[in-house]
Amino acid sequence: TEEAESSGVLEVVGKLSERYKAVIILHYLEGYSVDEISFMLGISASAVKMRLSRGRDLLKKLMEKED
């Protein structure tokens, strides 16, 4: 089910290091923009984008391992 899939994704997000987990949660779960996250975390917008990109890649790899 979709609910089981999303809880699995959340479980995997929990395994990410804090730097990636924070931006993934703020952006995808809480709906903040890159600029808002940049302001909240005190990092540049390009750093937020880089962490989102790397975080997605790590998530993908972790999800593949789970299967």
N, C-alpha and C positions, 0 to 999 in steps of 0.2 A: 504494500500500500504506500501511498504518497507520504503518509504520516511516519511510517517506519523508515522510509528513505530519508526524510528530513531529520529525524532524530539520529540516524546513522551519520549524516553529514555533520550535525552538531557535535557528535562524539569525536569525529575526526578533527573538526576545527579545534576542539579542546586539546588536541595533541600538538598543535602548532606552537612555536615559541611565541612569547608574549608580543613581540614586535609585529608579527604577522597576524596573530589572533585578534589583536585590538583593532587593526584597520579593517579586517574582514568583517568582524562583528559590527563595527560602527557603520560601515558602508552597506553591507548586504542585509543585515538583520535590523538595524536601527534606521537605515535610510539616509544617513548623513552624506553630504556631498564631499568630494575630495577637498575642496577649500575649507569646509567646516572642520573636517578631520585634521587638516593641516594646522588650523588655528588651535583646536583642542589639544593636540599633541605637541604643538610647538615645533613642528618640522615642516619642510617645504612641501608644496603640492607635488613636486616631482618625486620626492621621497615617498609620499603617500601612494602615488601611482606605482612606483617601483615595488613597494611592499605588497600592494594589492596583486600585482602581476606575479611576484615570487610566491606569495601566499596561495594564489590559485594554482600555480604549478605544483607546489608542495601538496596541496589538498588533492589534486588529481593523482599524484603518485601514491599518496597514502590511501586513497579510495581504491586504486587498482590493487594495492596490496591486500586490502580487506576482502576483495572478491574471491 
